[in-house]
């Protein structure tokens, strides 16, 4: 009998992230919280470090992280369960796009003369929005370059 035919070999363990992704995609809502919590601190630090002075305070890094999770849930059926690094990379890419979209929306508002930072769900400019300088936010080119 050759080694490939052996049936007494222990099964190869499936990494936790892969199991959680597969379970959540299979309808197990209880798998979502631990799946998102695995890298919450790292993602929050990533977002906070890239917000720049213009966006600090409104929205908060936590707001942008929640938007990241919302977008991840909207595209969850398309994620492949390949491992820890792939999961973190996918979430980080979404966070980078959330940051870029938020900067873009606010730069457009500044160009129109709105002079206010717009919330994530901005429709018409809110009355009493916080005023900001009328120049491109620091770090904008870095975020936009990263998103490309």
Secondary structure, DSSP 8 states (H G I E B T S, - for coil): --GGG-S-S------HHHHHHHHHHTT-THHHHHHHHTTHHHHHHHHHHHSHHHHTTSS-HHHHHHHHHHHHHHTGGG-----HHHHHHHHHHHHHHHHHHHHHHHHHHHHTT--B---TT--S--TT--B--SS--TTHHHHHHHH-
